[in-house]
Amino acid sequence: MNLFDLCVLLVISFVAFQFWRIRSISEMTKRYLATYCDQQHLQLISVARKKSTLSFGSGKMDWRSTYYFEFSSNGEDAYTGEVELIGNKIIRTELPAYKIS
C-alpha cells in the first residue's frame, strides 16, 4: 500500500462517516418533530431536508442543516414549518400561523 492508496482510503472513510452523520441527524430531527407535533396537538405529515452545509461554529466542524416539515392542525389544511440545527442541537423551530380547530 502506497501513500496514494492510503489517501484514497482516508477520503472514502471520511465521506462514508459524513454520510452516516447526516443520516443520524435526519433521523433525530424526524423524532424531534414527531414529539414536537404531538405536544402541540398537530399532525406531522412529512419531513424533508432543505440543505446541509459544513459549519465551523463553536470551534468545531459540524453540519448546519435546515429541514422543512409539513403539518396539519385540523386534518384538512397543510402548513409548512422549518427547523434549523447545528449537529444534533436544535437552533430554531418556526411555524406559520395556522387554524386551531
SULHU-V689504 format. One record per residue. OMEGA is omega in whole degrees, 0 to 359 (* if undefined). D_CENTER is the distance of its C-alpha to the mean C-alpha in whole Angstrom. Layout:
# SULHU-V689504
<<OMEGA/D_CENTER> <OMEGA/D_CENTER>>
This chain:
# SULHU-V689504
<<179/38> <184/38> <179/36> <179/35> <179/34> <178/32> <178/30> <178/29> <178/28> <179/26> <179/24> <178/23> <179/22> <180/20> <179/18> <178/18> <181/16> <175/14> <179/13> <179/13> <179/11> <177/8> <179/9> <179/9> <179/5> <180/4> <178/8> <179/7> <179/5> <177/7> <178/10> <182/10> <177/10> <178/13> <180/14> <180/14> <176/15> <180/18> <180/19> <181/19> <177/21> <177/19> <177/18> <182/15> <181/15> <178/12> <179/9> <178/8> <177/6> <179/8> <174/9> <178/8> <176/11> <182/13> <179/14> <178/17> <179/17> <175/19> <177/21> <181/18> <177/16> <182/12> <171/9> <187/8> <174/5> <180/6> <168/5> <173/9> <177/10> <179/14> <178/16> <178/20> <183/22> <180/25> <181/24> <182/26> <177/24> <180/20> <181/18> <176/15> <182/13> <176/10> <181/7> <182/7> <164/6> <188/9> <177/9> <183/8> <178/10> <179/9> <180/11> <174/11> <182/11> <176/14> <175/16> <175/19> <182/22> <180/23> <174/26> <181/26> <*/29>>
